[in-house]
Amino acid sequence: MKCLWVVAFLSVFPGSALGGAPSAESLIEGMEATLWSDSNHGRFTMRIETEYWTWEPDLEAWMVRQV
């Protein structure tokens, strides 16, 4: 369930994941849009590094509200 919040955040604020600092107002507006919308879609790349290997999977997620 924690992953869903990360996906929702990245789909609403992709620029903030790249180092841009959004304002508090834009964060609130984005989360309200996410929480009240009927669906959401997000794509991102996660970098995983260990001492022996590096892996960068491209991830994609959907959220559809079921009423």
C-alpha distances in whole Angstrom, upper triangle without the diagonal:
4,5,5,7,9,10,11,13,15,16,17,19,20,23,21,20,23,25,26,25,24,26,24,25,24,20,20,22,19,16,18,19,15,14,18,18,18,16,15,16,16,17,17,19,18,20,20,23,25,29,30,27,25,23,22,20,19,16,16,13,13,12,14,15,16,18
4,5,6,7,9,10,11,13,15,16,17,18,21,19,17,20,22,23,22,22,23,21,23,22,18,19,21,18,15,18,19,15,15,18,19,19,18,16,16,15,16,16,17,15,18,18,21,23,26,28,26,23,21,20,19,18,15,16,13,15,13,16,17,19,21
4,5,5,6,9,10,11,12,14,15,15,19,17,15,18,20,21,21,21,23,22,23,21,18,19,20,17,15,18,18,15,15,18,18,19,16,14,13,12,13,12,14,12,15,16,19,21,25,26,23,21,18,17,15,15,12,12,10,12,12,15,16,18,21
4,5,5,6,9,10,10,12,14,15,18,17,16,19,21,22,21,20,22,21,22,20,17,17,18,15,13,15,15,11,12,15,14,15,12,11,11,10,12,13,15,15,18,19,22,25,28,29,27,24,21,19,17,16,12,11,9,9,8,11,13,15,18
4,5,5,6,9,10,11,12,13,16,15,14,17,19,19,18,17,19,17,18,17,13,14,15,12,10,13,13,10,10,14,14,15,14,11,12,11,13,13,16,15,18,19,23,25,29,30,27,25,22,20,19,17,14,14,11,12,10,14,14,17,19
4,5,5,6,9,10,10,11,14,12,10,14,16,17,16,16,18,17,19,17,13,15,16,13,11,15,15,12,13,17,16,18,15,12,12,10,11,10,12,11,15,16,19,22,25,27,24,21,19,17,15,14,12,12,10,12,12,16,17,20,22
4,5,5,6,9,10,10,13,13,11,14,17,17,18,17,19,19,20,17,14,16,16,13,12,15,14,11,12,15,14,15,12,9,8,6,8,8,11,11,15,17,20,23,27,27,25,22,19,16,14,12,9,8,7,9,9,13,15,18,21
4,6,5,6,9,10,13,13,12,15,17,17,17,15,17,17,17,14,12,13,13,9,8,11,10,7,9,12,11,13,10,7,8,7,10,11,14,15,18,20,24,27,30,31,28,25,22,20,18,16,13,11,9,9,8,11,13,16,19
4,6,5,6,8,11,9,9,13,14,14,13,12,14,13,14,12,9,11,12,8,7,11,11,8,11,14,13,16,13,10,11,9,11,11,14,14,17,19,23,26,29,30,28,24,22,19,18,16,14,13,12,12,12,15,16,20,22
4,5,5,5,8,8,7,10,12,12,13,12,15,16,16,13,11,14,14,10,11,14,13,11,14,16,15,17,14,11,10,7,8,7,10,11,15,17,20,24,27,28,25,22,19,16,15,13,11,11,10,12,13,16,18,21,24
4,6,6,10,10,10,12,15,14,15,14,16,17,17,14,12,14,13,10,10,13,11,9,12,14,13,14,11,8,6,4,7,8,12,14,17,20,23,27,30,31,28,24,21,18,16,14,11,10,9,10,11,14,16,19,22
4,6,9,9,10,13,14,13,13,11,13,14,13,10,9,11,10,6,7,10,8,7,11,13,11,14,12,9,9,8,10,12,15,17,20,23,26,29,33,33,30,27,24,21,20,17,15,13,12,12,12,15,16,20,22
4,5,5,7,9,11,9,10,8,11,12,12,9,8,11,11,7,9,12,11,10,14,16,15,18,16,12,12,10,11,11,14,15,18,21,24,27,31,32,29,25,23,20,19,17,16,15,14,15,16,18,20,23,26
4,6,5,7,9,9,11,10,14,15,16,12,12,15,14,11,13,16,14,13,17,19,17,19,17,13,12,9,9,8,11,13,15,19,22,25,28,29,26,23,20,17,17,14,13,13,14,15,16,19,21,25,27
4,5,5,7,6,8,8,12,14,15,12,12,15,15,12,14,18,16,16,19,21,20,23,20,17,15,13,12,11,13,15,17,20,23,26,29,30,27,24,22,19,19,17,16,16,17,19,20,23,25,28,31
4,5,5,5,6,6,10,12,14,11,10,14,14,12,13,17,16,16,18,21,21,23,21,17,17,14,14,12,14,15,16,19,22,25,28,29,27,23,22,19,19,18,17,18,18,20,20,23,25,28,31
4,6,7,9,10,14,15,17,14,13,16,17,14,15,19,18,17,19,22,21,23,21,17,16,12,12,9,10,11,13,16,18,21,24,26,23,20,18,15,16,14,14,15,16,18,19,23,25,28,31
4,6,9,11,15,17,19,16,15,19,19,17,18,21,21,20,23,25,24,26,24,20,18,15,13,11,11,12,13,16,18,22,24,26,23,19,18,15,17,15,16,17,18,21,22,26,28,31,34
4,6,9,13,15,17,15,14,18,19,17,18,22,22,21,24,26,26,28,26,22,21,18,17,14,14,15,15,18,20,23,25,27,25,21,21,18,20,19,19,20,22,24,25,28,30,33,36
4,6,10,13,14,12,12,16,17,15,17,20,20,19,22,25,24,27,25,22,21,18,17,16,17,18,19,22,23,27,29,31,28,25,24,21,22,21,21,21,22,24,25,28,29,33,35
4,7,9,12,10,10,13,15,14,15,18,19,19,21,23,24,27,25,22,22,19,19,18,19,19,21,23,25,28,31,33,31,27,27,24,25,23,23,23,23,25,25,28,29,32,34
4,7,8,6,7,10,11,10,12,15,15,16,18,20,21,24,23,20,20,18,19,18,20,21,22,25,27,31,33,35,33,29,28,25,26,24,23,23,22,23,23,26,26,30,31
4,5,5,6,9,10,11,12,14,15,17,18,20,21,25,24,22,22,21,22,21,24,24,26,29,31,34,36,38,36,33,32,29,29,27,26,26,25,25,25,27,27,31,32
4,6,5,6,9,10,11,12,14,15,16,18,20,23,23,21,22,21,23,22,25,25,27,29,31,34,37,39,37,34,33,30,30,28,27,26,25,25,24,26,26,29,30
4,5,5,6,9,10,11,12,14,15,16,18,22,22,20,22,21,23,23,26,27,29,32,34,37,40,42,40,36,35,32,31,29,28,26,25,25,23,25,24,28,28
4,5,5,6,8,10,10,12,14,15,16,20,19,17,19,18,20,20,23,24,26,29,32,35,38,40,37,34,32,29,28,26,24,23,22,22,21,23,23,26,27
4,6,5,6,9,10,11,12,14,15,19,18,16,17,16,18,18,21,22,24,27,29,32,35,37,35,31,30,27,26,24,22,21,20,20,19,21,21,24,25
4,5,5,6,9,10,10,12,14,18,18,16,18,18,21,21,24,24,27,29,32,35,38,40,38,34,33,30,29,27,25,23,21,21,19,20,20,23,24
4,6,5,6,9,10,11,12,16,16,15,17,17,20,21,24,25,28,31,34,37,40,41,39,35,33,30,29,27,24,23,21,20,18,19,19,22,23
4,5,5,6,9,10,10,14,13,12,13,13,16,17,21,22,25,27,30,34,37,38,35,32,30,27,25,23,21,19,17,16,15,17,17,20,21
4,5,5,6,8,10,13,13,11,14,14,17,18,21,21,25,27,30,33,36,38,35,32,30,27,25,23,20,19,17,16,14,15,15,18,19
4,5,5,6,8,12,13,12,15,16,20,21,24,25,28,30,34,36,40,41,39,35,33,30,29,26,23,21,19,17,15,15,14,17,18
4,6,5,6,10,10,10,13,14,17,19,23,24,28,30,33,36,40,41,38,35,32,29,27,24,22,19,17,15,13,13,13,16,17
4,6,5,8,8,7,10,11,15,17,20,21,25,27,30,33,37,38,35,32,29,26,24,22,19,16,13,12,10,11,11,14,16
4,6,8,9,9,13,14,18,20,23,24,27,29,32,35,39,40,37,34,31,28,26,24,21,18,15,13,10,11,9,13,13
4,7,9,10,14,16,20,22,26,27,30,32,36,38,42,43,40,37,34,31,29,26,23,20,17,15,12,11,9,12,12
4,6,7,11,14,17,20,24,25,29,31,35,38,41,42,39,36,33,30,27,24,21,18,15,12,10,9,8,11,12
4,7,11,14,18,21,24,26,30,32,35,38,42,42,39,36,33,30,27,24,21,17,14,11,8,6,5,8,9
4,7,10,14,17,21,22,26,28,32,35,38,39,35,32,29,26,23,20,17,14,11,7,5,4,6,9,12
4,7,11,14,17,19,23,25,29,32,35,35,32,29,26,23,20,17,14,11,8,6,5,7,9,12,15
4,7,11,14,16,20,22,26,29,33,33,29,26,23,20,17,14,11,7,6,5,6,9,12,15,18
4,7,10,13,16,19,23,26,29,30,26,23,20,16,14,11,8,6,5,7,9,12,15,18,21
4,7,10,14,16,20,23,27,27,23,20,16,13,11,7,6,4,7,9,12,15,18,21,25
4,7,10,13,16,20,23,23,20,16,14,10,9,6,5,7,9,12,15,18,21,24,27
4,7,10,13,17,20,20,16,13,10,6,6,4,6,9,12,15,18,21,24,27,30
4,6,10,13,17,17,14,11,8,5,6,7,7,11,13,17,19,23,25,28,31
4,7,10,13,14,11,7,6,4,7,9,11,14,17,20,23,26,29,32,35
4,7,10,11,8,6,5,6,8,11,13,16,18,22,24,28,30,33,36
4,7,8,6,4,6,9,11,15,16,20,22,26,28,32,34,36,40
4,5,5,6,9,12,14,18,19,23,25,29,30,34,36,39,42
4,6,8,12,15,18,21,23,26,29,32,34,38,40,42,46
4,7,10,14,17,20,22,26,28,32,34,38,40,42,46
4,7,10,13,17,19,23,25,29,31,35,38,40,43
4,7,10,13,16,19,22,26,28,32,35,37,41
4,6,10,12,16,19,22,25,29,32,34,37
4,7,9,13,16,20,23,26,29,32,35
4,6,10,13,17,20,23,26,28,32
4,7,10,14,17,20,24,26,30
4,7,10,14,17,20,23,26
4,7,11,14,17,20,23
4,7,10,13,16,19
4,7,10,13,16
4,7,9,13
4,6,10
4,6
4
